[in-house]
Amino acid sequence: MISRTTKAMGPSQALSGLALLLLLVASSASVLNDTCKSFGANRKDIGYDYCVKFFQADKASAIADKRGLAVIAAKIIKATASSTDKRISALKASVKDKKVRSGLEDCDDLYSQAVDELDAAAKGVAAGTPQGLQDAVTNLSAAADAPQTCETGFQELGVKSPLAAEDFEFTKEVAVALDVTSSL
């Protein structure tokens, strides 16, 4: 059944609407592309391709503006921090070595705190105020310390970190989120 609105819309209006929709999608894709190009230029060690792959974890990034990308980034890294925290809990339950367990205890605290800081960062970005954005950058920077502090703890204990891969990934993800948020 054709509605009155659709029936009243002529072919040129329908094409105009479609063109507008395509322009909006292309413009949003350009925001993601431009954001990742800028990130890749600033962080050659991580790069453009990683940035695009990072955002592809959330389909909404394809149509997001820059602030939307910052909110998405905070959401993605919060999920990573939560996942790492769960892995730490599972490792603590199975590891017998007291030094490794001690390191895991410290990392557990760090990642739990990072989850809270990422919640605050997402709220700051969503608020969109200068103070909210400043708070978001501060909280992202604090969360960025978790993996390095975790790794340093294992080094000081003289044991191999069972979280090296997770810490490395989280470091890269926070770098993307911090870069996008700082540019707002």
C-alpha positions in Angstrom: 0.0 0.0 0.0 1.4 3.4 -1.0 0.9 6.1 1.6 -0.4 9.6 0.7 3.1 11.1 1.4 4.8 8.6 -0.9 2.1 9.0 -3.5 2.4 12.8 -3.4 6.2 12.7 -3.6 7.3 13.0 -7.2 10.3 11.2 -8.7 12.5 14.3 -8.4 11.7 14.7 -4.7 12.4 11.0 -4.1 15.8 11.4 -5.9 16.6 14.6 -3.9 15.8 12.7 -0.7 18.1 9.8 -1.7 20.8 12.2 -2.8 20.6 14.0 0.6 20.8 10.6 2.4 23.8 9.6 0.4 25.5 12.9 1.0 25.0 12.6 4.8 26.4 9.0 4.8 29.4 10.1 2.6 30.0 13.1 4.9 30.0 10.9 8.0 32.3 8.4 6.3 34.5 11.4 5.5 34.5 12.4 9.2 35.7 8.9 10.1 38.3 8.9 7.3 39.6 12.4 8.2 39.7 11.5 11.9 41.7 8.4 11.2 44.0 10.2 8.7 44.8 12.8 11.3 45.4 10.1 13.9 47.6 8.1 11.6 49.7 11.2 10.8 50.1 11.9 14.6 50.6 8.2 15.6 52.5 6.5 12.9 53.3 3.7 15.4 49.6 2.7 15.4 48.4 4.2 12.1 45.4 4.9 10.0 44.4 1.3 9.3 44.3 0.5 13.0 42.1 3.5 13.7 39.6 2.5 11.0 39.5 -1.1 12.3 39.0 0.2 15.8 36.0 2.2 14.9 34.5 -0.6 12.7 33.8 -2.4 16.0 30.7 -0.1 16.2 28.6 0.3 13.1 27.4 3.7 14.3 30.9 5.1 13.6 30.1 5.1 9.9 27.6 7.8 10.4 29.0 9.6 13.5 30.3 13.1 13.7 33.5 13.7 15.5 31.9 14.0 18.9 30.0 10.8 18.2 33.3 9.1 17.4 34.7 10.2 20.7 31.7 8.7 22.5 32.0 5.5 20.5 35.7 5.3 21.3 35.0 5.7 25.0 32.4 2.9 24.8 34.8 0.6 22.9 37.6 1.0 25.3 35.4 0.7 28.3 34.3 -2.7 26.9 38.0 -3.7 26.5 38.8 -2.6 30.0 35.8 -4.6 31.4 36.9 -7.6 29.3 40.4 -7.4 30.6 39.2 -7.0 34.2 37.2 -10.3 33.7 40.2 -12.0 32.3 42.2 -10.9 35.3 39.6 -12.3 37.7 39.7 -15.7 35.8 43.6 -15.7 35.9 43.6 -14.9 39.7 41.4 -17.9 40.3 43.7 -20.3 38.4 47.3 -18.9 39.0 49.3 -20.5 41.8 52.4 -18.4 41.7 52.2 -15.7 44.4 54.2 -13.1 42.5 51.9 -13.4 39.4 48.9 -13.4 41.7 50.1 -10.2 43.3 50.7 -8.5 40.0 47.2 -9.6 38.9 45.7 -8.1 42.1 47.3 -4.7 41.2 46.2 -4.9 37.6 42.7 -5.8 38.7 42.5 -2.6 40.7 44.0 -0.6 37.8 41.5 -1.9 35.3 38.5 -1.6 37.7 39.5 2.1 38.2 39.9 2.5 34.4 36.4 1.3 33.8 35.1 4.1 36.2 37.3 6.7 34.5 36.0 5.6 31.1 32.4 6.0 32.3 33.3 9.5 33.4 35.0 10.2 30.1 32.0 9.1 28.1 29.8 11.4 30.2 32.1 14.3 29.7 32.2 13.9 25.9 28.4 13.4 25.8 27.9 16.6 27.7 29.8 18.5 25.0 30.7 21.4 27.3 34.3 22.7 27.4 34.5 21.4 31.0 33.0 18.1 30.1 35.5 17.6 27.3 38.4 18.7 29.5 37.2 16.1 32.2 37.0 13.5 29.4 40.6 14.0 28.4 41.7 13.9 32.0 39.8 10.7 32.6 41.1 9.1 29.4 44.7 10.1 30.3 44.2 8.4 33.7 42.8 5.3 32.1 45.8 5.2 29.7 48.1 4.7 32.6 46.5 1.3 33.6 48.3 -1.0 31.1 51.8 0.6 31.5 51.5 0.5 35.3 50.2 -3.1 35.1 53.2 -4.1 33.0 55.7 -2.2 35.2 54.3 -4.1 38.2 55.1 -7.5 36.6 58.6 -6.3 35.6 59.3 -5.2 39.2 58.1 -8.6 40.5 60.5 -10.3 38.0 57.7 -12.3 36.3 56.3 -12.5 32.8 53.1 -10.6 32.4 50.1 -12.8 31.5 48.4 -9.6 30.3 51.0 -8.3 27.8 48.7 -8.7 24.8 45.7 -7.1 26.5 47.8 -4.2 27.9 49.3 -3.6 24.4 45.9 -3.5 22.8 44.3 -1.3 25.4 47.2 1.2 25.1 46.5 1.5 21.3 42.7 1.8 21.8 43.1 4.6 24.5 45.5 6.4 22.1 42.8 6.6 19.5 40.1 7.7 22.0 42.4 10.3 23.5 43.4 11.7 20.1 39.8 12.0 18.9 38.6 13.5 22.2 41.5 16.0 22.4 40.7 17.3 19.0 37.1 18.3 19.9 
